[in-house]
Amino acid sequence: MKRRVLINVLLVMTAWYGLYAADMTFTASVDKNPVGVSDRFTLSFELQNAGAGAGRNLQLPDLKDFVILGGPNQSSSMQFINGVVSSSVTYTYVLQAKA
């Protein structure tokens, strides 16, 4: 029984180490480029491998030149593939250009 607990603890520690050892990246993207006046488009901000609590203090740019039709919507994922842990948090806005 003690051996099984020790093995589980080691597996969890290995997974957390893999999460923090991965390279963190930030990506901003739009689904339409260029955007005309009154066009609707999606703006996404993605943090990959940022660890627990990723994105809590994310400061988004000023969106005063756009009408916010939706968002921010948040999605998150975590994957374990062949012992490698990866995670991501994505914030998405649906915007409309004012000018």
N, C-alpha and C positions, 0 to 999 in steps of 0.2 A: 504494500500500500504506500509506504513512504517513497519507494522508488518511482511509482507512478506519479505521485505528486511532484517529485523533483523533476521528472522528465517534462511534465506539463509546465512547470515554472520556467525551465530552461527554454522551452519552445516559445512561450510568451515573451521572455526577455530577448530572444533572438529576433522575433517579429518586430518588437519595438526598436531594437537596434537598427534593423533594416529600414524602418520607417524614417529614422532620424539620420541615417547615413546616406540616404538618397539625395540627389541634387534637387534643390528647390528651384522651380521656374515660375514665372508670371507671364501670362499671355493676354493681350487685349485683342479682340477681333470684331469685325462687323460682317453681316451676311450679304451686304450690298455696297458696292463702291463703284462709281460715285453715287451720292445721294442728292436728289433734287428737292426743291421746295415741296412740302407736303408729302414727301415719300416716307413710307414706314420702313423701318429696318430694325434689326436686332443687334445690340451691343453686348458682348460677353467679356467678362474678366475671369480668368482661370488661374488658380494657384495649385501647383502640383508639388506633392511631397513636402508640404509646409509643416506637417506635424499636427498634433492636437490643438484645437482652437484656432485653426488657420482662418484668416480672413476676418476675425473679430474686429480688428482695428484698421481694416482696409478703408482708406480714405479715397473716395471716388472723385473724379474730376467734376467741375461745375457743369451742369447740364442745362443751364438757363437758356441756351439757344435752341432747345428741343422741347417738345411736348412729351411728357412721360405718359405713355399709353398703358404700360404694364411694368411691374417690377419695383424693387429688385426681387427677382426670383432666385432662390438658392437651391443648388443641388450638390450632393457630395457622393463620393464613391471611395471604396477601399478594396484593393485586390491583393491576393496572395497567389503568386504564380511561381512555381518551382522554388519556393522558399524566399522569394523576393517580394517585399511589400511595397505597394505604391498607393498613393491617395491623391484625391483632387477635390477642390471646392470651386464651384462656378457660380458667379452672380450674373444674371441676365436681365437686360432691360429691353423693352420694346419702345422705340422712340419715333417721333415724327419731326422732321426738320421744319423750323419756323421760317428760316430765311436761306 
